[in-house]
Amino acid sequence: MKEGLLLVLSLIALTSLCDTINQLFLKSAIDSLHFIPTFNLIKIFKFIFRLLITPRLWLGFVFSLISLCVWLVVLSKADLNFAFSADSMHYIFIALASHFVLKEKMGFGRWLGTGLIVVGIIFVSLS
């Protein structure tokens, strides 16, 4: 494997990892508030205020910003169609984090779909 390709794939993996951590913080922030959707404007504004003072929301934004910065480096080193296809790694990371961190149930179909994404990433990386 070419050294440049390994670097780009590592950076894409880092971007996907940061995106996954971001999503975990956002999910944790929103779950901590026990929000029930409503059309009451006062309740919506109170919810938004509570959300904005939740540290996990801001940690999620930090990881999103890190991901963006790394992604810009990736775009400077790789073709967009390759980078975007390989960035599908975040689907794998999200599936694993959902199962192991959030204890969400994953059926056979989801695992199979995740496996097919892995196969697709391999094909894209080798082309």
C-alpha positions in Angstrom: 0.0 0.0 0.0 1.3 3.4 -0.9 2.4 5.6 2.0 0.3 8.5 0.8 -2.8 6.3 0.6 -2.2 5.0 4.1 -1.9 8.6 5.4 -5.1 9.7 3.7 -7.0 6.6 5.0 -5.7 7.2 8.5 -6.9 10.9 8.3 -10.3 9.8 7.0 -10.5 7.2 9.9 -9.6 10.0 12.3 -12.3 12.2 10.8 -14.8 9.4 11.1 -13.8 8.7 14.7 -14.2 12.4 15.6 -17.7 12.4 13.9 -18.6 9.3 16.0 -17.5 10.9 19.2 -19.4 14.0 18.2 -22.6 12.0 17.7 -22.2 10.2 21.0 -21.9 13.6 22.8 -24.9 15.0 21.0 -27.0 11.9 21.7 -26.0 12.0 25.4 -26.8 15.8 25.6 -30.2 15.4 24.1 -31.0 12.3 26.1 -30.0 14.0 29.4 -32.7 16.7 28.9 -35.6 14.2 28.4 -37.2 16.4 25.7 -40.8 15.7 24.7 -41.6 17.4 21.3 -44.2 20.1 21.8 -45.6 23.1 19.9 -45.4 25.3 23.0 -43.0 28.1 22.2 -42.1 28.8 25.8 -41.2 25.2 26.4 -39.2 25.1 23.1 -37.2 28.2 24.2 -36.6 26.7 27.6 -35.4 23.5 26.0 -33.0 25.4 23.7 -31.6 27.3 26.6 -31.1 24.1 28.6 -29.5 22.5 25.6 -27.1 25.4 25.0 -25.8 25.2 28.6 -25.2 21.5 28.4 -21.4 20.9 28.3 -21.8 17.6 26.2 -23.3 19.6 23.4 -20.3 21.9 23.3 -17.9 18.9 23.5 -19.7 17.5 20.5 -19.2 20.7 18.6 -15.5 20.6 19.5 -15.1 17.1 18.0 -17.1 18.3 14.9 -14.7 21.2 14.5 -11.7 18.8 14.8 -13.3 16.6 12.2 -13.8 19.5 9.8 -10.2 20.6 10.1 -8.9 17.0 9.5 -11.3 16.7 6.6 -9.9 19.8 5.0 -6.5 18.3 5.1 -7.9 15.1 3.5 -9.4 17.1 0.7 -6.1 18.8 0.0 -4.5 15.3 -0.4 -7.1 13.1 -2.1 -9.7 13.2 -4.8 -13.2 14.1 -3.5 -14.8 11.0 -4.9 -12.3 8.7 -3.2 -12.3 10.6 0.1 -16.1 10.8 0.3 -16.5 7.1 -0.4 -13.9 6.1 2.1 -15.5 8.5 4.7 -18.3 5.9 4.8 -16.2 4.5 7.7 -18.2 6.6 10.0 -21.2 4.3 9.4 -19.0 1.5 10.8 -17.9 3.5 13.8 -21.4 4.7 14.5 -22.8 1.1 14.4 -20.0 -0.1 16.8 -20.4 2.8 19.1 -24.2 2.5 19.2 -23.9 -1.2 20.0 -21.1 -1.1 22.6 -21.4 2.4 24.1 -25.1 3.1 23.9 -26.1 -0.5 24.3 -28.5 -0.3 21.3 -29.6 -3.5 19.7 -28.2 -4.3 16.3 -30.0 -6.9 14.2 -28.5 -9.2 11.6 -29.6 -6.9 8.8 -27.7 -3.9 10.3 -24.6 -5.9 10.9 -24.8 -7.3 7.3 -25.2 -3.8 5.9 -22.3 -2.6 8.0 -20.2 -5.4 6.6 -21.2 -4.5 3.0 -20.0 -1.0 3.7 -16.6 -2.3 4.8 -16.4 -4.3 1.5 -17.3 -1.2 -0.4 -14.6 0.8 1.3 -12.1 -1.9 0.5 -13.1 -1.8 -3.2 -12.9 2.0 -3.3 -9.5 2.0 -1.6 -8.0 -0.5 -4.0 -9.3 1.2 -7.1 
